[in-house]
Amino acid sequence: MHRLELQTLNKHYGKKHALKDFSFTFENGVYGLLGPNGAGKSTLMHLITDNLKPDKDGGQVLWDGIPVQKLGKDYRVHLGFMPQQQELYATMTAQNFLGYLSALKGISKKSAKMEVQNALEQVELVEVAHKKIGGFSGGMKQRLLIAQTLLGNPDLIVMDEPTAGLDPKQRVIIRNLTDKLGQDKIILISTHIISDIETIADQILLIRDGKLLTHGTVPELIGRVEQGERTLENLYMQYYGGE
């Protein structure tokens, strides 16, 4: 079992303090990151994936007790990242796109063929494997981005708004896949769609203004609802209703 530890992370963009003394430890399971726009969720994810660096003396990210900046490529082998932006190659087919990313990840050609097929199957895109991405719907592009996070069988999967643009059926596919993968991986999901995370998350972290407000299992969190029905949505409104 792996361990991802965040130690008092701080990140500034000029004068804006985007992340403030953020500490948490993740082990195998599914974690939901909830909060309004500008809460710091994307900044946190980019620090975890080493796409951003913390402030000088602004804390550190540890993988199995070692700072990720020291691990370098050895850390990225364990990592699958799905950004929110759909930056895809329109003239590539889905299969070629995943093959290209497999090569970038250092996966051998022999292994890549099986990896690509498996990833396409898991997000139910096998039938369009040889079609160009430029003709894909937004939901299909979203599923292809999820597929690329699975290449190399990473131990840590970080997804920023993975179900944005998906219809209810597609969202169920992704929920079921995430629930299955979370049994032996660390999966972090940032989302605005509470229903997509409340049934599969082992823990949920509520974030505002770059700070960790609270965290817990869904039963623990809904037990803190002060008014109305005890639901995660009502807890969200309790913390963020005015935002």
N, C-alpha and C positions, 0 to 999 in steps of 0.2 A: 504493500500500500504506500502510495506517495503522499507527500505533504507540501502544500503551498502556504507559505506564511508571509503575511504583509505586516511590516513593522513600521508604525508611525509614518505612513507615507504622506508627503506634502508635495503639492505641485502648484506653481504660479504660472499664469500667462500675463506677463507684465504686472499690473497691480492686482489683477483678479486672482484670488486665492481659491483655486478650483477644487483642491483636495486638502483636507485638514486633519493631520494626525490620524490617519486611517489605519487601523490595525484589525486583522482578522486571520484566522487559520482555517484552511479548507483541507478536508480529507475526502475520500471517495464519496460520491453522492452528487445530487443535483441541487444547485443553489440559484435562487432567483434574486435578481437585483431590481428593486422597485424604487421609483422616484420620478418626479416631474422632469421635464426638459431643463437642462442646466444644473441638475442635482450633482453631477460629477461621475455618473455611471460610465460614460464613454472614456473619460480621462482615466478612471480606474482600470478599465479593460486594456487600454493602450499601455499603461504602466505594467500590468501583469504580463502582457505579451511582449514587452521590451521594445515596443514601437516608440514609446516615450520614456524619458529618464526622469526620475524624481528631481526635486530641487537639490542643490548642493546641500549636504547634510540633511536631506529631506526624507530620510528613512530608506528602506530597501525591501525588495522582494526576494524571498528565499525559496528554493526548490530543494526539498529534502535537506534543509539546513545550510545550503550553499547559495550565496548571492547569484541571481541569474546573470548579472553582468559578468561575473567570473566564468560562468558556465558557457556563455556564448552559444555556439552551434549545438553543443551538447544539450542545452535546454530546449532549443527549438525543435529538436527531434521528438520531444515529448508533447509538442504543442500543435493544436489545430485551432485556427482563428477564423471566424466569420465576421467581417466588418459589416456595418449597416449599409454602406454605399454599394450599389451594384455596378462595380467596375469590371466588366467582362469584355472579352474579345468577340465582337459581333460576327466576324467571318469564320471563326472556329466552330467546329462541331462540339457537342458536349463531351464526346469521348476524347477528342483531341485536346480539349481544354484541360480535362482531368489528367490526361497523359503528360501534358506539358508541365502541370504543377507537380506531378509525381517525380518528374526528372529534376525539378527545382528542389524537391525535398530529398533528393538523393536516393530514391527508390529505384532498384534495378529494373531494366526493361521486362525481365521475366516476371518479377513480382508485380510490376505496375499493371500489367494486363488484368491480372486477377483482382488487384486493388480497385481499379477503375470499374470493373464489372460489378463488384460487390457494392461500391459506393452508389452506383446508379440504381442498383436493385433496392437498396435501403431507402432511397428517396423516391422510388417509383418513376424513374426517368429512362428506363431501358428502351422503351419504344421510340424515344426521340434521340437516342445516343448518336445517330449519324446526321442529325439535323443541325443547321447553323443556329448559333445562340441568338443572332439578331432577330430571328423569327419567334423567339420564345416570349411567352407572356411574363408579366412581372413575377407571378407566383412560381413559374418554372425556373426563372433565373434565381429566385430565392432558394429553391430546393437544390439547384446546382451549386450554389455557394455553400449550402450545408453539406453537400456531398464532398466538396473539396476539403472540408475540415476533417473528414474521416480517413483521408489518405494517410497511410503509414501507421494506422492504429494508434493514435496519440493517447497519452495518459491524461492530458489536460485539454479540454475543449472549451473555448470561449466564444460565445455567440451574442452579437449585438442585434436585438430585434429580429430574431430568426423567423417569426411568423408574420411579419409585416407583409401585407399584400396577398396573403394566402386565404383561400376560401375555407369554410369550416371543415370539409373533408381533408384538405391538405394539412390543416392545422392539427387534426387528429393523427395523421401519419407522423408528423414531426414530434408530437407529444409522446406517442407510443415509442418511437425510436429513441428519444431522449431518455425516457424512463428506463428502457432496456440498457442503454449504454451507461447510465449512471451507476449501475451495480458495481462496476470495476474501474471507473474513471472519475475524475473531478470535472464536473460540467458547470460552467457559469453562464447564466442566461439573463441578459438585460431585456426587459419587455415592459410595454404599457398595458398589455392584455392580461389582466389578472387571472382570467379563467384558464389561460394557457399554462400557468405555472403552479396554481394552487393545488392541482391534483397530482403533480409529479415531484414538486420540490421537497427535498429533505429539510432544507432551511431556507428562509427568506430574509434578505437584508433590506431594510428601508433606509434610504439615503436622501439627505437634503443639505443643500449648500456645502457639499463636499465632506459632510460628516456622516458617520454611521449613527442613525437615530436609535435603532433597535434591531434585534434579529431574533429568530426562533423558528420552531416548527409552525406549521399552519395552526394546529390546535392551540399552541401556546399564544400565538399572536391574536387569534380571534377571541381568546379569553380576555384580552385587554380592551375590547370594544366597550366604550362607556355608554353609548346610546344606540337604540335600535337593535336589529337582528345581528347576531354575532357572525359576521361574514368578513372575509378578507377585504372585500370591496368597501365595507363600512369602516374598517380600520384604516384603509388607504385614505378615505375621505376625512377621517378623524385627524390624520397627520397633514394631509395636503389639500383639504377642501377649499381653502382660500387661494390656491395657486393655480 
